[in-house]
Amino acid sequence: MMEDYFAHETAVIDEGCKIGNGTRIWHFSHIMPNCVIGENCNIGQNVVVSPKVVLGKNVKVQNNVSIYEGVTCDDDVFLGPSMVFTNVINPRSALNRKNEYLKTHVGKGASIGANATIVCGHNIGEFAFIGAGAVVTKEVPAYALVVGNPARQMGWMSEYGHRLDFNEEGTAQCPESGEHYRISNNKVSKITQ
């Protein structure tokens, strides 16, 4: 099988991982066995992708990110520089808790800012936007904007990454794409024509 991805000469690619066409893996990164990386991903410098991690297509992983076992990311996810995933709630050096890994799912198009921390077992909804330095300790709804420590929801974001200001009828328009959104029962959805 022909490999059609780029890996810098300092990257370590273990046997048993699957890497999609067009993906780029940069300096000093380690791709571990039994992980799956989709097409057209960008894996920055000093990134670790642990066993059984699944990344969809067009995922952008910036420098110094460790993606631990139990994490899955859908297509078009952005993982900012030095952001952190965890996979054990109560780690102790003297205790092996590999059978206690909690899963974290990051939905399509979500962005996680630089130096943010995602505590394991808390899913990130599609197109959610996690601000730089935020510490996520609970589920994040689709299209939500969360910031701070602990992370608190401050509003809603469009698929293009713009803040949505809902009118009295419960609709908003993205200033870049012109797409319309509706809020109902504290959930946001895109209005399709």
C-alpha positions in Angstrom: 0.0 0.0 0.0 1.4 3.4 -1.0 1.7 5.9 1.8 0.6 9.3 0.6 1.3 11.5 3.6 4.3 13.6 4.7 6.2 12.9 7.9 9.3 14.9 8.9 12.4 12.8 9.4 12.3 13.4 13.2 8.7 12.2 13.5 8.2 8.7 15.0 5.5 6.7 13.2 4.8 3.4 15.0 3.5 0.3 13.1 -0.2 -0.3 13.2 -1.5 3.2 12.9 -3.5 4.4 9.9 -2.7 7.8 8.4 -4.9 9.4 5.6 -3.7 10.8 2.3 -2.5 14.4 2.4 -1.8 14.4 6.1 1.4 16.3 7.3 3.3 15.3 10.5 5.9 17.7 11.7 9.1 17.7 13.8 9.5 15.4 16.9 5.9 14.1 16.8 5.0 10.6 17.8 2.2 8.7 16.2 1.5 5.6 18.3 0.1 2.2 17.3 -3.6 1.6 16.6 -4.5 5.2 16.1 -6.4 6.5 13.1 -5.6 9.9 11.5 -7.9 11.0 8.7 -7.0 12.7 5.4 -5.5 16.2 5.1 -4.7 16.5 8.8 -1.9 18.7 10.0 0.0 17.4 13.1 2.3 20.1 14.4 5.6 19.9 16.2 6.1 17.8 19.4 2.6 16.2 19.2 1.8 12.8 20.7 -1.1 10.8 19.3 -1.7 7.9 21.6 -3.0 4.4 20.8 -6.7 4.1 19.8 -7.1 7.9 19.2 -9.3 8.7 16.2 -8.9 11.9 14.3 -11.3 12.7 11.4 -10.5 14.5 8.2 -8.8 18.0 8.1 -8.0 18.0 11.8 -5.5 20.7 12.7 -3.3 19.9 15.7 -1.0 22.7 16.7 2.4 22.4 18.5 2.9 20.6 21.8 -0.5 18.8 22.0 -0.8 15.3 23.5 -4.0 13.4 22.5 -4.4 10.6 24.9 -6.2 7.3 24.5 -10.0 7.7 24.8 -10.1 10.9 22.6 -11.9 11.0 19.3 -12.2 14.1 17.1 -14.6 14.5 14.2 -13.8 16.2 10.9 -12.5 19.8 10.8 -11.5 20.0 14.5 -8.9 22.6 15.6 -6.7 21.8 18.6 -4.8 25.0 19.6 -1.1 25.1 20.7 -0.4 23.4 24.0 -4.0 22.5 24.7 -4.4 19.4 27.0 -6.7 16.4 27.1 -6.8 14.1 30.2 -8.0 10.6 30.3 -8.1 9.7 34.1 -10.0 11.7 36.7 -7.9 10.8 39.7 -4.4 9.9 38.5 -1.8 8.6 41.0 1.7 7.6 40.0 1.7 4.5 42.2 -1.6 3.2 40.8 -2.3 1.8 37.4 -5.6 3.2 36.2 -5.5 2.3 32.5 -8.8 0.4 32.8 -10.4 3.6 34.1 -9.8 5.8 31.0 -12.7 8.1 30.3 -13.7 8.9 26.7 -13.9 12.5 25.3 -15.5 13.2 22.0 -14.9 16.5 20.1 -17.6 17.2 17.5 -17.2 18.3 13.9 -15.8 21.8 13.4 -15.1 22.5 17.1 -12.2 24.7 18.1 -10.2 24.4 21.3 -7.9 27.4 22.1 -4.3 27.5 23.1 -3.5 26.1 26.6 -7.1 25.0 27.2 -7.6 21.8 29.3 -10.4 19.3 28.6 -11.0 17.2 31.7 -11.8 13.6 30.4 -15.3 12.4 30.1 -16.8 15.7 28.9 -17.8 15.9 25.3 -17.4 19.0 23.1 -20.4 19.6 20.8 -20.0 20.4 17.1 -18.8 23.9 16.2 -18.2 24.7 19.9 -15.5 27.2 20.6 -13.3 26.8 23.7 -11.4 29.9 24.6 -7.7 30.0 25.2 -6.8 28.8 28.7 -10.3 27.5 29.5 -10.6 24.5 31.8 -13.6 22.4 30.6 -15.1 20.4 33.5 -18.5 19.6 32.0 -20.2 18.9 28.6 -20.1 21.7 26.0 -23.2 22.1 23.8 -23.0 22.5 20.0 -22.1 26.0 18.9 -21.4 27.1 22.5 -18.6 29.7 23.4 -17.0 28.8 26.7 -14.1 30.6 28.5 -12.4 30.7 31.9 -11.5 28.4 34.7 -13.7 26.6 35.2 -15.1 27.2 31.7 -18.4 29.0 31.6 -20.6 29.5 28.6 -20.5 33.1 27.4 -22.6 32.9 24.2 -22.9 31.1 20.9 -20.7 30.9 17.8 -21.4 30.4 14.1 -19.7 27.7 12.0 -17.4 30.4 10.7 -16.3 31.3 14.3 -18.3 34.5 14.8 -20.3 35.4 17.9 -24.1 35.0 17.3 -26.4 37.7 18.6 -29.9 36.3 18.7 -32.9 38.6 18.2 -36.3 38.5 19.9 -37.5 35.9 17.4 -34.6 33.6 18.4 -32.6 33.9 15.2 -29.2 35.2 14.3 -27.0 35.6 11.2 -23.3 35.0 10.8 -21.7 38.2 9.6 -19.2 36.3 7.4 -21.2 33.5 5.8 -24.7 35.0 6.0 -26.0 31.7 7.3 -28.9 31.9 9.8 -29.2 30.1 13.2 -32.1 29.5 15.6 -32.0 29.1 19.3 -34.7 27.1 21.0 -34.7 25.5 24.5 -31.1 26.7 24.9 -29.9 24.7 21.8 -28.6 26.3 18.6 -29.1 24.9 15.2 -28.4 26.2 11.7 -31.4 27.0 9.6 -31.1 25.3 6.3 -32.9 26.5 3.2 
